[in-house]
Amino acid sequence: MLTIAECHAHIAPLVDAALGPQGFVNVRPMLWVNSSAAPIRRIFEYWQLGSGLSPRWGYSFDAVPHLAGGKPKWHRTEKSALLDAFVDGQGAAHNLSYIWGVDGLLTGMPEKVHAAIAQAQAFWQAAPTPAHVFAQVIEMAEGSKQRHMQLPLHMAAAMCHAFAGREEQGRKELALFISRGKAKEEAVPKLSDIFEGWLRDGYRPGA
């Protein structure tokens, strides 16, 4: 069985060649970030799924915190970026296996990596402006059948609803984020303040 570092050494050249010219930077093993539209960052990554690797792609928002130990934490830089809303590319067409060594990993790897990247690019191209991104995230939250697997999506959707002036829907997503994320009691007012700020200030690209 290969280590993640060994897998990365084989996968990274393919991803770098395809996404590097578009402004993506490999900030840590298996994760690439494009900060050209910050505070909205695009992410492409491979994550461990049992004995394999599965691609996923989406957005990291500087304005959206995550929960760590039940407390809100920020990921506002290129190096700390995390997926707040993502498409899970899990499936036979994209998954890679590292349990059978290098030969197993390399079998069909270029085709699978390029197919995943093509789907990710189509996803991002469908949202050329922040308003499109926010609508895309709301659609993901409303239509996802695996919402329990995407806790950060609730907070991202709360932000997007707030920016669109849909306060009631935003508060519902915030409540789900707090309950499902098991936010500590002292963290709830902080998260509520963040939401109120979104309602009050709206989207500020330079913030």
Secondary structure in CASP SS format (residue, H / E / C, confidence):
PFRMAT SS
TARGET T0000
AUTHOR 0000-0000-0000
METHOD secondary structure of the structure
MODEL  1
M C 1.00
L C 1.00
T C 1.00
I H 1.00
A H 1.00
E H 1.00
C H 1.00
H H 1.00
A H 1.00
H H 1.00
I H 1.00
A H 1.00
P H 1.00
L H 1.00
V H 1.00
D H 1.00
A H 1.00
A H 1.00
L H 1.00
G H 1.00
P H 1.00
Q H 1.00
G C 1.00
F E 1.00
V E 1.00
N E 1.00
V E 1.00
R E 1.00
P C 1.00
M C 1.00
L E 1.00
W E 1.00
V E 1.00
N E 1.00
S C 1.00
S C 1.00
A C 1.00
A C 1.00
P C 1.00
I E 1.00
R E 1.00
R E 1.00
I E 1.00
F E 1.00
E E 1.00
Y E 1.00
W E 1.00
Q E 1.00
L E 1.00
G C 1.00
S C 1.00
G E 1.00
L E 1.00
S E 1.00
P E 1.00
R E 1.00
W E 1.00
G E 1.00
Y E 1.00
S E 1.00
F E 1.00
D C 1.00
A C 1.00
V C 1.00
P C 1.00
H E 1.00
L E 1.00
A E 1.00
G C 1.00
G C 1.00
K E 1.00
P E 1.00
K E 1.00
W C 1.00
H C 1.00
R C 1.00
T C 1.00
E C 1.00
K C 1.00
S C 1.00
A C 1.00
L C 1.00
L C 1.00
D C 1.00
A E 1.00
F E 1.00
V E 1.00
D E 1.00
G C 1.00
Q C 1.00
G C 1.00
A C 1.00
A C 1.00
H C 1.00
N C 1.00
L E 1.00
S E 1.00
Y C 1.00
I C 1.00
W C 1.00
G H 1.00
V H 1.00
D H 1.00
G H 1.00
L H 1.00
L H 1.00
T C 1.00
G C 1.00
M H 1.00
P H 1.00
E H 1.00
K H 1.00
V H 1.00
H H 1.00
A H 1.00
A H 1.00
I H 1.00
A H 1.00
Q H 1.00
A H 1.00
Q H 1.00
A H 1.00
F H 1.00
W H 1.00
Q H 1.00
A C 1.00
A C 1.00
P C 1.00
T C 1.00
P H 1.00
A H 1.00
H H 1.00
V H 1.00
F H 1.00
A H 1.00
Q H 1.00
V H 1.00
I H 1.00
E H 1.00
M H 1.00
A H 1.00
E H 1.00
G H 1.00
S C 1.00
K C 1.00
Q C 1.00
R H 1.00
H H 1.00
M H 1.00
Q C 1.00
L H 1.00
P H 1.00
L H 1.00
H H 1.00
M H 1.00
A H 1.00
A H 1.00
A H 1.00
M H 1.00
C H 1.00
H H 1.00
A H 1.00
F H 1.00
A C 1.00
G C 1.00
R C 1.00
E H 1.00
E H 1.00
Q H 1.00
G H 1.00
R H 1.00
K H 1.00
E H 1.00
L H 1.00
A H 1.00
L H 1.00
F H 1.00
I H 1.00
S H 1.00
R H 1.00
G C 1.00
K C 1.00
A C 1.00
K C 1.00
E H 1.00
E H 1.00
A H 1.00
V H 1.00
P H 1.00
K H 1.00
L H 1.00
S H 1.00
D H 1.00
I H 1.00
F H 1.00
E H 1.00
G H 1.00
W H 1.00
L H 1.00
R H 1.00
D H 1.00
G C 1.00
Y C 1.00
R C 1.00
P C 1.00
G C 1.00
A C 1.00
END
